[in-house]
Amino acid sequence: MSSRFETLSHRRAIVDRRALADRIAALGPLHGAEGRKRMTPVLKEALEAGRAEVSRRLIAYPSRGLEAAAGQAYLVDQILRVLFDATTQGLYPLHNPTAAERLTLIAVGGYGRGEMAPHSDVDIGFLTPWKQTPHAEQVIESMLYSLWDLGLKVGHSSRSVDEMIRQARSDITVRTALLESRLICGDAGLYEEAGRRFKAEIQKDTHRQFIADKLAERDARHRKMGDTRYVVEPNVKEGKGGLRDLHALFWIGKYVHDVQRATDLVDAGLFTRQEYRQFHRADNFLWAVRCHLHDITGRAEDRLTFDVQRQIAERMRYADRPGKPRVERFMQFYFLQAKTVGALTGVFLAHLDERFAARGHRFGLPTIRRRPRRLNGFVLDRGRLALPHDGFFAEDPVRLIEVFQLADRYELEVHPLAMRAAARDAKLADEIRNDPRANALFLDVLTSPRDPELVLRWMNEAGVFGRFVPDFGRVVAQMQFDMYHHYTVDEHTIRAIGLLSRIERGRLREDHPLASTVAEQILSRRVLFVAVLLHDIAKGRGGDHSMLGAGVAQRLCPRLGLSAAETETVAWLVRWHLLMSATAFKRDLSDFKTILDFCETVQSPERLRLLLVLTVVDIRAVGPGTWNSWKRQLLSDLYEAAEEVLRLGHKQRGRGERIAAKQARLAEALGWTQENFHGHVRRLPEAYWIAEPDDVLAINARQMAKAGDAQLSIEAAVDPDRGATLVSIYAADHPGLFYRIAGAIHVAGGNVIDARIHTTRDGMAIDNFLVQDPLGRPFDDPGQLARLNRAIEDALANRGKLADRLVAKPAPRPRAEAFDLQPNVLIDNRASNRFTVVEVHARDRPALLNRLAHALFQSKVTIHSAHVATYGERAVDVFYLTDLTGDRIVAPARLKTLEKRLLGAATGETMELAA
């Protein structure tokens, strides 16, 4: 038995090899394919029993990841040894083998290391001394068929020793797999010969190239996985900070120093004892998570998706805490381990760098362009900021902040050994939290005109950031268990600061023209940077994080050196950082009271500028795909309307003036005769002219004129400014028109993000929908548009059962079921002077808008506009309603019934989809 499994307790409870061999022997003489079929059920039963035992141990001791991984590898070892003996001695015996007929079975890759998850591939190699003999071919083929019959996924190779050396020389993947090879059974002399040749002909004098190749391979893998270790659905094996990163360290250590176990990395001088303990703890934890993942999903699944995070947190016995459910506590520990892996990688590479890097050139790291003179006692080590001696931070703990300030100021990289010392001495930051010099240096880094994101990330990796600002330390590795946020809170915050810096420097003018222009006008620059740092600082504490965060800002800002006025503005920005997005995305911006209510809270043009830029970077930093041109348009509209109110006060034009101005611009754009134009104006109510922007007014006018007496006209055109397709429907008005159209758009594969519903004075409906595809892009494919037209025509003509087609549509986000989201209905009669505003929060599900609109139809109310926003698994649908006489809905009994119907529709109870 391999010494690798010596620490595995009660091994025979997993599989008793001798007893299994006896059971095979009891089957009697076994020959050829028939004999193989007879012994397969016995091996399969042993494999399943062994897996069940490993699974039972994992559930009983859920944190023993390395033990579970070793147990799985031990089980496969014993099955292979019994199978090899039965095949070579029973099925295809060889009574007088020659030297050419020697055969060796080896484990390679992760299996060679003695670590396997329940559904990992079984990576094996067959070694022969020279060209494969017919007998070796028979044995290899039979064994592979047996393993496939057992349901194992096998990665295999069969090579002579010469072929092995040749392929290892040309292919880094083969070389890495063989580096971890281990003898399972067969000719030990042949295995030893192969090992000697591998060291002499492959490893010798190729250390530097191997390191460079493995680092390039790692970087490519990180780019493919998103290049951050803080994504909320990480890949445990391949992701940044995952198992593969730990394996890469071990491979390099084994290749360069010939270490056999991870513990040997200490003797090689690559880790301290403490760092090895961190390595072991991360390795053990990540293996536990991976084994639970395979066990729960029943397949080789390495992505830690939302639907299994809850189950693993429960299995690993995490408990809920006030404001922080067990799943978030489990994931926070996961990200802390991933962070540890990153720190260990830096230290490890620094040692190798010292030994192997050529003069003036380092492993993939930039070289310094200039040599700064004033480093305040710090030194340069081949272009990196380093310490003159190991006790440098202890002599003056302010240097823990100064090292990062100098790195930013002179655009230097911090030497990994200085990072190691900073991580070790980070606790000294406790002593300098109130030191004015330390706070001034920190503020310099935060508000740097260069690249504050990079240096703040280094500070966070070293653990200094969270020690110096303990409130930030509480959100380090803090995940948000939803499908909207892609990153942990600390990563989101640091990304937001980086985005702010790029907007300020004009690097994102194409994506954010308004924010870039506004940023140039901002007077309170450091207020904005501090507000971005603190906007999510109170997440995970229970309660409203905006209000709690404002309290943190009032306490922290004076310490950072901000004045009383600056502190008040930061606290206000943190308190209201969600106001602008909530107003823009969930309210009707054509309702003037929306703008007035917003301005009443904002109160000053400078606050409006600060809030716009904070809102933009907050949304952009949530993750890829969350920002789009529709959101940009809504925020721009709100900013411009609010800016006019704040600038002119009560001098802005009244409702009548605004309508007249719009009509005058429309008349000019259309060029119609006066009689035709006045006829068009008389048909449409005042609310229509207020609600619709100029371009939509022109599109509607032309469509209505072209339709003439027709009872249905559908026009669709891509609107690049809004990032959506405008679908305008002119039809004879009748009850339920809106829910039928909403259902038809869903059937055609579209998502409604905004809708305005109008009725002409002569009984026609003119409804404008903004539609996107499920990925948030305009609906612009000709086939899609034709399907959309057909679906709307069928729905309005009652052709085919719309309800059946809606039920058949798949969920837009199938994993949304992993979240326990209770629907909520908020009815507000104060948000508008003319409408009752109803806001529905629910889990995003197929045809949700259709269901809600149908519930409103049953409640006999008129929908004037609808605004739809999705935040991951959560949908927020807002409706502006009146009763059938055009008044707000105020009767308590009626409001109660409306709420009950909408709650039923949101939970999916009412399956009366548009018939």
Secondary structure by P-SEA (a helix, b strand, c coil): ccccccccccccccccaaaaaaaaaaccccccaaaaaaaaaaaaaaaaaaaaaaaaaaaacccaaaaaaaaaaaaaaaaaaaaaaaaacccccccccccccbbbbbbccccccccccccccbbbbbbbcccccaaaaaaaaaaaaaaaaaccccccccccaaaaaaaaaccaaaaaaaabbbbccccaaaaaaaaaaaaacccccaaaaaaaaaaaaaaaaaaaacccccccccccccccccaaaaaaaaaaaaaaccccccccccccccccaaaaaaaaaaaaaaaaaaaaaaaaaccccccccccaaaaaaaaacccccccccaaaaaaaaaaaaaaaaaaaaaaaaaaaaaccccccccccbbbbcccccccccccccccccccccccccccccaaaaaaaaaaaaacccccaaaaaaaaaaccccccccccaaaaaaaaaaaaccccaaaaaaaaaaaaaaaaacaaaaaacccccccccccccaaaaaaaaaaaaaaaaacccccccaaaaaaaaaccaaaaaaaaaacccccccccccaaaaaaaaaaaccccccccaaaaaaaaaaaaccaaaaaaacccccccaaaaaaaaaaaccaaaaaaaaaaaaaaaaacccccccaaaaaaaaaaaaaaaaaaacccccccaaaaaaaaaaaaaaaacccaaaaaaaaaaccaaaaacccaaaaaaaaaaaaaaccccbbbbbbbbccccbbbbbbbcccccaaaaaaaaaaaaacccccbbbbbbcccbbbbbbbbbbcccccccccaaaaaaaaaaaaaaaaccccaaaaaaacccccccccccbbbbbbbbbcccccccbbbbbbcccccaaaaaaaaaaaaacccccbbbbbbcccbbbbbbbcccccccccccaaaaaaaaaaaaaaaacccccccc
